[in-house]
Amino acid sequence: MRRPVPALLAVLCLALAAAPAAAAPLASGGVIHACILTKGKKASRGLLRVVATAKSCRKAKGEKPLAWNLAGPSGPAAAPGQQGPVGATGGPGPRGEPGADGASGSVAALETTLNTQAQEIQALTTKVSGLTQDLLATEALLGSVNGTVGTLSATVTALTPKVGTLEGKVGTLETGLTGVKATVNESCGQLTTLTTQSNALGTTINGVNALLKTVPLLSALSLPSAPAPLEPFACK
């Protein structure tokens, strides 16, 4: 009949307590080794023997090794506890000592400062008023400019059809001038030819008159004098 586990633990504790101080340590690395007898007479089965290592167990005689950790594995971290209640408000502290008196100020200096600030405020107010008037004048000028621009826009709109009509008349005038130019060029050519022929006629008359003077019977005869030669005509 096997002994219960509590009995085994008790036997183990007694064995550890009875171990001599000079013997080898029975707990190596935080582990206790022992051998339990599992064979033989029923009265001997379950006997426990503490040893230094598991190799000390005599398996041939029916001993099996056992081991116990002196410290078990670390358990899981515990959940954070709830926040405790707010503590009571402490009583008021002792009253502090009065502070030292400040340096006394000059009333005259304070009045001077106040008067200076009042003058600066008045000057600033005047400047703001002037800026307001300038702004109003600028707004009025802008309104006048807008009115002038509107009038100019209306005038341009009214002149647009007239400009179109004038452009048509200018085109017609250009066409007429082109025709006149062609006529003038043609007349210039005719005048040049007429000048050449007139000068040739004068040369012929002068030649005939000179010939008549060489014939005695015809010397009394003469043709009208030829006009002076014309200058060459050129159109500009």
C-alpha positions, 0 to 999 in steps of 0.5 A: 500500500502506497503512502499518501503524498502528505506522508511522503512530504513529511518523510522528505522533510525529516530526511532533510533535517536529519542529513549531516552538515558535512554531507553533499548538499541534497538540494542542487540548483533549487531541486530536491532529488529522491528515490522511491521503492516500487518493487519488493515486499509490500511493506517496503514499497513506497519507501522514500530515500533522499539522494543528491542526484537522480543517478543515485537511484538503484533502478535494478532494485526497483527505485524510481527517481523523484524531484521537487523544486524548492521554488515553483514557477512565477505565477501570472501578474496580478491585475491592477487594483482599483483606484482608492477613494479620494482623500478628504480635503485637508484643513486650511494652512496657517496664515502667512506673515504680512509682506514688507511694505512697498516703496512709496510712489510719487504722486506727481510722477503718476499724475505726469504719466496719466497726463502724458497718456491722456495727451497721447490718447487724444492725439491718437483719437484725432488721427483716427478721425482724420483717417476716417475723413480720408476714407470717406473722401476716398469712397466718394472719389471711387463713387465718382470714378465709377460713375465716370467709367459708366458714362464712358462705357455708355459713350463707347457703346453708342460710338461702336455702330458709328465706328463701324459705319465710318470704317465702311466709308473709309473702305469705300474711300480707299477704293475710290482713291485706288481708281483715282490713282490709276487714272492719274497714272494713266494721265501722267503717261499721256502727258509725258507722250504729249510733251515728247511729241510737242518738243518734236514738233517744235524741232521740225518747225525750226528745221523747216524755217532754217531750210526756207531761208536757204532758198531765195525764192522761199526766203520770204516764207516762214512758218510760225515760230515753234514754242519753247521746248517743254521740260520733261514731265514726270508724275510725283 
